[in-house]
Amino acid sequence: MIFLSLFLTFFEIGLLGFGGGYGMLSLIQTEVVVHHEWMSSAEFTNIVAISQMTPGPIGINSATYCGFTAVKNAGMDEAMAILGSTTATFALVLPSFILMILISRLFMKYMHTTTVQSIFSVIRPMVVGLLAAATLLLMNSDNFSTPKDDPWRFWISVAIFCATFFGTKVVKINPIRMIVYAGFAGLLLLW
């Protein structure tokens, strides 16, 4: 019975959880701690901390850990707890998966219409602006230092930034490779 409850609860959260993973956290907490009492508030806090430290979206990570903990707290063994984490994760992702299939079908049907093209002509510059804003927010003294505080770190950071920009934009190196190269360069030069 807990598996059906997990599925329905996380499907509902996935369907109504707008605002990304952080927006889902309050919904998840209300359901798993208050409504179903599958875990304590302290356990949920630990789950959020672990979800932030592991790779991947925090909402999906939280669902995975909550499903595992809920089934484990119900007195079942590890194998059933793994099934619980799979159930919660699948249920959380399923509404987005269904909606994206529907939207992509509609998009493929109407992508050449004037209305859709007009919408995308407005969205494209907005996306570039959001990415530029995120880049500028990261270009601070915590990440780059300053020429006055630590000139070596500042100029190495600027050089790595410029090399990465040049590598991806001009030489057309895969961005994932450039991230790895920049990470190794940063480790070697700033260690």
C-alpha positions in Angstrom: 0.0 0.0 0.0 2.9 2.4 0.7 4.1 2.1 -2.9 0.7 3.2 -4.3 0.7 6.1 -1.8 4.3 7.0 -2.8 3.4 7.0 -6.4 0.3 9.1 -6.1 1.9 11.6 -3.7 5.0 12.2 -5.9 3.0 12.2 -9.1 0.9 15.0 -7.6 4.0 16.9 -6.5 5.5 16.4 -10.0 2.3 17.7 -11.6 1.9 20.7 -9.3 5.5 21.5 -8.4 6.2 24.6 -10.5 9.3 26.5 -9.8 11.8 23.7 -10.1 13.3 21.5 -7.4 13.5 24.1 -4.7 9.9 25.0 -5.3 9.0 21.3 -4.8 10.7 21.0 -1.4 7.9 22.6 0.6 5.4 20.3 -1.2 7.5 17.2 -0.5 8.0 18.2 3.2 4.3 18.8 3.7 3.4 15.4 2.2 6.1 13.2 3.6 6.5 14.7 7.1 3.1 16.3 7.9 0.5 14.5 5.9 1.7 10.9 5.6 4.2 11.0 8.5 6.7 8.8 6.6 9.6 10.5 8.3 10.5 13.1 10.9 11.4 16.7 10.2 15.0 16.0 11.1 15.1 13.1 8.6 13.7 15.3 5.9 16.3 18.0 6.7 19.1 15.4 6.3 17.5 14.3 3.0 17.6 17.9 1.7 21.2 18.3 2.7 22.2 15.0 1.0 20.1 16.0 -2.1 22.1 19.3 -2.4 25.4 17.5 -2.2 24.7 14.8 -4.8 24.7 15.5 -8.5 21.4 16.1 -10.2 18.2 18.1 -9.6 17.4 18.6 -5.9 13.7 17.7 -6.4 14.5 14.3 -8.0 17.2 13.6 -5.5 14.8 14.4 -2.7 12.1 12.1 -4.1 14.6 9.3 -4.4 15.8 9.6 -0.8 12.3 10.2 0.5 11.0 7.0 -1.2 13.9 5.0 0.3 13.5 6.4 3.8 9.7 6.1 3.8 9.8 2.4 2.9 12.7 1.7 5.3 10.8 3.5 8.1 7.8 1.3 7.3 9.9 -1.7 8.4 10.8 -3.1 5.0 14.2 -4.4 3.9 16.7 -2.6 1.6 15.4 -4.2 -1.6 11.9 -2.9 -0.9 13.4 0.5 0.1 15.2 0.7 -3.3 11.8 -0.1 -5.0 10.3 2.8 -2.9 13.0 5.2 -4.1 12.4 4.1 -7.7 8.7 4.5 -7.3 8.9 8.0 -5.9 11.5 9.1 -8.5 9.5 7.7 -11.4 6.2 9.3 -10.1 7.9 12.7 -9.7 9.3 12.7 -13.3 6.3 11.1 -15.1 4.1 14.3 -15.3 7.0 16.3 -16.8 7.7 13.5 -19.2 4.1 13.3 -20.4 3.8 17.1 -20.6 7.0 17.4 -22.6 5.8 14.8 -25.1 2.5 16.6 -25.6 4.2 20.0 -25.9 6.8 18.7 -28.3 4.1 17.1 -30.5 2.2 20.4 -30.6 5.5 22.3 -31.2 6.4 20.0 -34.1 2.9 20.6 -35.6 2.9 24.4 -35.2 6.6 25.3 -35.2 6.4 27.0 -38.6 3.5 29.2 -37.8 4.0 33.0 -37.5 2.8 33.0 -33.9 5.3 30.4 -32.7 8.2 32.0 -34.6 7.3 35.4 -33.1 7.3 33.9 -29.6 10.7 32.3 -30.2 12.1 35.5 -31.6 11.4 37.1 -28.2 12.5 34.1 -26.1 15.9 33.7 -27.7 17.3 37.1 -26.6 15.8 36.5 -23.1 17.6 33.2 -22.7 20.9 34.8 -23.8 20.3 37.6 -21.3 19.6 35.1 -18.5 22.7 33.2 -19.3 24.7 36.4 -19.4 23.3 37.5 -16.1 24.2 34.2 -14.5 27.7 34.5 -15.9 28.1 38.0 -14.5 26.9 36.9 -11.1 29.6 34.3 -11.0 32.3 36.7 -12.1 32.9 38.0 -8.6 35.8 38.2 -6.2 34.9 34.8 -4.6 35.5 33.0 -7.9 38.1 35.3 -9.5 39.7 37.1 -6.6 40.9 40.6 -7.4 44.2 41.9 -8.7 44.8 43.7 -5.4 44.0 40.7 -3.1 45.5 37.8 -5.0 46.9 38.8 -8.4 48.1 35.3 -9.3 44.7 33.7 -8.7 42.9 36.6 -10.5 45.0 36.5 -13.7 45.0 32.7 -13.8 41.2 32.7 -13.5 40.9 35.3 -16.2 43.2 33.3 -18.5 41.3 30.1 -17.9 38.0 32.0 -18.6 39.4 33.5 -21.9 40.9 30.1 -23.0 37.6 28.4 -22.3 35.6 31.0 -24.2 38.1 30.9 -27.2 38.1 27.1 -27.1 34.3 26.7 -27.3 33.6 29.7 -29.5 36.4 29.8 -32.0 38.1 26.3 -32.0 34.7 24.6 -31.4 35.8 22.3 -28.7 33.0 20.4 -27.0 31.9 22.5 -23.9 32.0 19.4 -21.6 35.6 18.8 -22.6 36.4 22.5 -22.0 34.9 22.2 -18.5 37.2 19.2 -17.8 40.2 21.0 -19.2 39.5 24.2 -17.3 39.1 22.2 -14.1 42.4 20.4 -14.5 44.1 23.7 -15.4 42.6 25.4 -12.3 43.8 22.5 -10.1 47.3 22.6 -11.5 47.8 26.3 -11.6 46.0 27.3 -8.4 47.1 24.5 -6.1 
